[in-house]
Amino acid sequence: MQNDNEKSGREKTGLDSDKISDFFQKNRKGILAAIVLIIVLLIGLIVYLAVKDNLDKKAIAAVEELNTEFEDIRYSLTDNAYSSEVNDLLSRLETFGGNKKGYAASRAWSLAANIYTAREDWIKSEEAWSKAAVAGDKTYLGPIAYFQAAIAAEQQNKIEQAIEYFKKCTSHSFEFIDAPRAQFNIGRLYEQLGNKTLAIDAYRTLLLNYQWEYDTFNQINFIWHNLARDRIIVLEM
């Protein structure tokens, strides 16, 4: 019986091998074409990644040069004597940001936004910060830009829009050191809108989501923590 089983197994294996062999024989052209296609795609992917990496490095180097120019005149952004230089830099930053993606674009829009902020041109400041946030959404620049966009929106009394920016800031995948402050601002702005319920919810979210061991580094965070607790007490009275 055992020999019969072994014989049957060998016969079955032989049949399977024959079927596989016949399949490859009948479809060898298609299989060869598929293998060649996979190899071509892999080579294409490798070339694409290499080119992209090279372009990204060049873009970052270029935006850092723009940043150097910005640093040279950052304390003269509102000085009429430097208006032509600032306007020229601003134009190049916006062109660069519009033509690039990712970190480099976000960095350029952030620099442009800083110029508009210094000029207290809050409409263009919000627009530039918003573009910086979108371009840099997959980098640490994302939550920073959303935070600044919220400030610019609030300066225009666009309270609902400011709240939405702060919410994007606090929910961002990248950790943001000022997230507790952003969360407190959500509550503060809801208070400004007269919505006590949402204000209390925002303050409670701060207390629940941002808890730390007290140390020198977290002293500022504890300020927002304590202010939120105080506001809850006042609003619930």
Summary of the structure (lengths in Angstrom):
residues: 237
radius of gyration: 29.5
end to end distance: 89.4
largest distance: 103.4
contacts: 702
relative contact order: 0.05
helix: 85%
strand: 0%
